[in-house]
Amino acid sequence: MSKRAVLEVIALDVEDAVAAQAGGADRLELVTDMAADGLTPPVETFVGIRGAVDISLRVMLRLADGFDAGDVSRVVRVAREMREAGAEEFVLGFLDADGGVDLGAVERVAAGLDGCRWTFHRAIDHATDRDALRKQLADLPGLDTYLTAGSAAGVDDGLPTLLAEARRRGEPGYEPQILVGGGLGLEHVPGLLAAGIDAFHIGGAARPEGWAGPVSVDAVSRWRRAVDGEVG
């Protein structure tokens, strides 16, 4: 039997986390402040969620809106605090002013993760050269996932890129799993599954009341069925 597709849900607090797990999420991305597209949550939030659910948690390492790394020493320090609290998986991604990967910053933060697994997030969708970015990061320890919509504008625009990158899986720079998120709709899932994409990321789609409301067990369950290839 083939391994089921990964469903990752954004969680802001314990209530979100419990609902997402109950709905069938495999993994949570922990963030705060979605008005800034998701920043590093407080250590206390991580500890509370870790105590409430037993699925994988990936903690965002991002201290300010945008893709500039800012104070890299502070990012490394925050990562260390999360590690000491028990965090084992992370999310990060930094670009320079020209839209290239900020390799120095990414390398420093990755080195501080002690081999923990991590996702390079949607900064890739804002990079000037996706292929170059992937190849520059190809040998970094722990990088096992790219969160991407294929385009800064979202999955509708990015579908051709996602399908092209899926066909390159296994080439240098293309070994990490493609985790599709950013304007992802249920209608996109069958075609992505057919292309061999096996990981899906939702945020607002799990919240019928918007970001001011909680994650819905029913909404996550609907996505669980979709990514498992069940119709209806």
Secondary structure, 3 states (H helix, E strand, C coil): CCCCCEEEEEECCHHHHHHHHHHCCCEEEECECHHHCCECCCHHHHHHHHHHCCCEEEEECCCCCCCCCCCHHHHHHHHHHHHHCCCCEEEECCECCCCCECHHHHHHHHHCCCCCEEEECHHHHHCCCHHHHHHHHCCCCCEEEEEECCCCCCHHHHHHHHHHHHHCCCCCCCCCEEEECCCCCHHHHHHHHHCCCCEEEECHHHCCCCCCCCCCHHHHHHHHHHHCCCCC
